[in-house]
Amino acid sequence: MNEENVSAEGTSERTIIPRETVAVTIGADSQSDGFYFLLACWGRKMECWLPLTGRFVGLMRSHEVWDALSGVLGTEWLDREGNLYRPVCAALDIQGDHYPECLEYVRAHRFKGRLHAVRGYGGAKASGGRSFGILRNTYVDKTTGVTVQNIDTDVGKSQLANLLARGEPGPGYVHLPCGVNGEVAGGWDIEAVAEPIQHPPGF
């Protein structure tokens, strides 16, 4: 299982947080065999750095992949000056084969990990086809009491495509790292960088 060098204690030895960062968030996507995660660093005026992405693969009925996700959520990220950052919020896409387990995980971590449950929801499914921004309606799961935020994936794709189209660093620019020769850096290589540009994800 790939844990992207995040230690079991939840403290990263990487000094990967850009100096311009004012807040850190984490997004995770549940799969049938594990999780993808993405660390996002936000500067002023929506400038964004994505220094680390990765995937945890394993049996979802075991504790291994869930513990790895907890390790990322609990990581204290450092910049090169030694300043420490904790995620101001995190989101887990719960839709998939392990919907009940994901809801229970969010219930257990929603306060300590500042974790929120989200679910992709195409704008075409909305009443009348209308869109009200990327955040749509919420609902409360009756079993766990967790509030789930529906995310308009159509709006999300459009917003992300607009950000990725910016050619100069500054407000709204997205920094996607990879090595100068296309080698992997922070989980990104040339192919991984090209993926969201060619096929922007909804989350």
Secondary structure, 3 states (H helix, E strand, C coil): CCCCCCCCCCECCCCCECCCCCEEEEEEEEECCEEEEEEEEECHHHCEEEEEEEEEECCCCCCHHHHHHHHHHCCEEEECCCCEECCCEEEEECCCCCHHHHHHHHHHHCCCCCEEEEEEECHHHCHHHCCCCCEEEEEECCCCCCEEEEEEHHHHHHHHHHHHCCCCCCCCCEECCCCCCCCCECCECHHHHHHHHHCCCCC
